[in-house]
Protein backbone atom coordinates (compact mmCIF):
# COMPACT_ATOMS: atom_id res chain seq x y z
CA UNK A 1 0.00 0.00 0.00
CA UNK A 2 1.17 3.44 -0.68
CA UNK A 3 1.58 5.50 2.41
CA UNK A 4 2.76 4.82 5.90
CA UNK A 5 0.09 3.63 8.30
CA UNK A 6 1.02 3.03 11.92
CA UNK A 7 -1.51 1.20 14.08
CA UNK A 8 -2.52 4.52 15.65
CA UNK A 9 -3.51 5.73 12.14
CA UNK A 10 -5.84 2.80 11.47
CA UNK A 11 -9.33 4.11 12.17
CA UNK A 12 -12.71 2.38 11.96
CA UNK A 13 -14.07 2.23 8.37
CA UNK A 14 -10.86 3.62 6.86
CA UNK A 15 -10.56 2.58 3.21
CA UNK A 16 -7.01 1.78 2.11
CA UNK A 17 -5.96 1.69 -1.53
CA UNK A 18 -3.18 -0.75 -2.42
CA UNK A 19 -0.34 -0.08 -4.86
CA UNK A 20 -2.40 -1.96 -7.50
CA UNK A 21 -5.55 0.11 -6.77
CA UNK A 22 -7.24 -2.64 -4.74
CA UNK A 23 -9.38 -1.68 -1.76
CA UNK A 24 -9.20 -2.83 1.87
CA UNK A 25 -11.49 -1.70 4.70
CA UNK A 26 -10.23 -1.27 8.26
CA UNK A 27 -12.47 -1.96 11.24
CA UNK A 28 -11.40 -1.27 14.81
CA UNK A 29 -13.16 -2.37 17.96
CA UNK A 30 -11.25 -1.66 21.14
CA UNK A 31 -7.71 -2.84 20.52
CA UNK A 32 -8.72 -5.34 17.80
CA UNK A 33 -8.09 -4.26 14.20
CA UNK A 34 -9.52 -6.24 11.29
CA UNK A 35 -8.98 -5.64 7.59
CA UNK A 36 -11.58 -6.80 5.05
CA UNK A 37 -10.96 -7.32 1.33
CA UNK A 38 -13.35 -7.04 -1.65
CA UNK A 39 -14.29 -10.73 -1.27
CA UNK A 40 -15.35 -9.97 2.35
CA UNK A 41 -12.50 -12.02 3.80
CA UNK A 42 -11.47 -10.55 7.14
CA UNK A 43 -8.02 -10.73 8.69
CA UNK A 44 -7.09 -9.72 12.22
CA UNK A 45 -3.90 -7.75 12.77
CA UNK A 46 -1.88 -9.89 15.18
CA UNK A 47 1.34 -7.87 15.18
CA UNK A 48 1.42 -4.19 14.26
CA UNK A 49 4.04 -1.58 13.46
CA UNK A 50 6.86 -3.83 12.30
CA UNK A 51 9.53 -1.57 10.80
CA UNK A 52 10.95 -2.87 7.51
CA UNK A 53 13.35 -1.34 5.02
CA UNK A 54 10.46 -0.58 2.66
CA UNK A 55 7.95 0.72 5.21
CA UNK A 56 5.71 -0.45 8.01
CA UNK A 57 4.35 -4.01 8.11
CA UNK A 58 1.25 -5.23 9.94
CA UNK A 59 1.09 -9.02 10.29
CA UNK A 60 -2.39 -10.51 9.75
CA UNK A 61 -3.76 -13.99 10.41
CA UNK A 62 -5.18 -14.73 6.96
CA UNK A 63 -4.59 -14.00 3.27
CA UNK A 64 -6.36 -10.97 1.83
CA UNK A 65 -7.30 -10.44 -1.83
CA UNK A 66 -7.54 -6.67 -2.30
CA UNK A 67 -8.89 -6.89 -5.84
CA UNK A 68 -8.59 -8.63 -9.16
CA UNK A 69 -5.09 -8.39 -10.54
CA UNK A 70 -4.76 -7.85 -14.26
CA UNK A 71 -1.78 -8.47 -16.48
CA UNK A 72 -1.14 -6.02 -19.31
CA UNK A 73 -1.22 -7.62 -22.72
CA UNK A 74 -3.36 -10.64 -21.79
Contact map, one row per residue, 1 for C-alpha under 8 A:
11100000000000011110000000000000000000000000000000000000000000000000000000
11110000000000001110000000000000000000000000000000000000000000000000000000
11111000000000000000000000000000000000000000000000000000000000000000000000
01111100000000000000000000000000000000000000000000000011000000000000000000
00111111110000000000000000000000000000000000000000000001000000000000000000
00011111110000000000000000000000000000000000000110000001000000000000000000
00001111110000000000000000000000000000000000000110000000000000000000000000
00001111111000000000000000000000000000000000000000000000000000000000000000
00001111111000000000000000000000000000000000000000000000000000000000000000
00001111111101000000000001010000100000000000000000000000000000000000000000
00000001111111000000000001110000000000000000000000000000000000000000000000
00000000011111000000000001111000000000000000000000000000000000000000000000
00000000001111100000000011110000000000000000000000000000000000000000000000
00000000011111110000000011100000000000000000000000000000000000000000000000
00000000000011111000001111000000000000000000000000000000000000000000000000
10000000000001111100001111000000000000000000000000000000000000000000000000
11000000000000111111111100000000000000000000000000000000000000000000000000
11000000000000011111111100000000000000000000000000000000000000000100000000
11000000000000001111110000000000000000000000000000000000000000000000000000
00000000000000001111110000000000000000000000000000000000000000000000100000
00000000000000001111111000000000000000000000000000000000000000000010000000
00000000000000001111111100000000000000000000000000000000000000000111000000
00000000000000111100111110000000000011000000000000000000000000000110000000
00000000000000111100011111000000001111000000000000000000000000000100000000
00000000000011110000001111100000001110000000000000000000000000000000000000
00000000011111110000000111110000111100000000000000000000000000000000000000
00000000001111000000000011111000111100000000000000000000000000000000000000
00000000011110000000000001111111110000000000000000000000000000000000000000
00000000000100000000000000111111100000000000000000000000000000000000000000
00000000000000000000000000011111000000000000000000000000000000000000000000
00000000000000000000000000011111100000000000000000000000000000000000000000
00000000000000000000000000011111110000000001100000000000000000000000000000
00000000010000000000000001111011111000000001100000000000000000000000000000
00000000000000000000000001110001111100000111100000000000000000000000000000
00000000000000000000000111100000111110000111100000000000000000000000000000
00000000000000000000000111100000011111111110000000000000000000010000000000
00000000000000000000001110000000001111111100000000000000000000011110000000
00000000000000000000001100000000000111111000000000000000000000001110000000
00000000000000000000000000000000000111111000000000000000000000001100000000
00000000000000000000000000000000000111111100000000000000000000000000000000
00000000000000000000000000000000000111111110000000000000000000011000000000
00000000000000000000000000000000011110011111000000000000000001010000000000
00000000000000000000000000000000011100001111100000000000000111110000000000
00000000000000000000000000000001111000000111110000000000000111000000000000
00000000000000000000000000000001111000000011111100000000011110000000000000
00000000000000000000000000000000000000000001111100000000011110000000000000
00000000000000000000000000000000000000000000111111000000011100000000000000
00000110000000000000000000000000000000000000111111000000111000000000000000
00000110000000000000000000000000000000000000001111100001110000000000000000
00000000000000000000000000000000000000000000001111110001110000000000000000
00000000000000000000000000000000000000000000000011111011100000000000000000
00000000000000000000000000000000000000000000000001111111100000000000000000
00000000000000000000000000000000000000000000000000111110000000000000000000
00000000000000000000000000000000000000000000000000011111000000000000000000
00010000000000000000000000000000000000000000000000111111100000000000000000
00011100000000000000000000000000000000000000000011110111110000000000000000
00000000000000000000000000000000000000000000000111110011111000000000000000
00000000000000000000000000000000000000000000111111000001111100000000000000
00000000000000000000000000000000000000000000111100000000111110000000000000
00000000000000000000000000000000000000000011111000000000011111100000000000
00000000000000000000000000000000000000000011110000000000001111100000000000
00000000000000000000000000000000000000000111000000000000000111110000000000
00000000000000000000000000000000000000000010000000000000000111111000000000
00000000000000000000000000000000000110001110000000000000000001111100000000
00000000000000000000000000000000000011101000000000000000000000111111000000
00000000000000000100011100000000000011100000000000000000000000011111000000
00000000000000000000111000000000000011000000000000000000000000001111100000
00000000000000000000010000000000000000000000000000000000000000001111110000
00000000000000000001000000000000000000000000000000000000000000000011111000
00000000000000000000000000000000000000000000000000000000000000000001111100
00000000000000000000000000000000000000000000000000000000000000000000111111
00000000000000000000000000000000000000000000000000000000000000000000011111
00000000000000000000000000000000000000000000000000000000000000000000001111
00000000000000000000000000000000000000000000000000000000000000000000001111
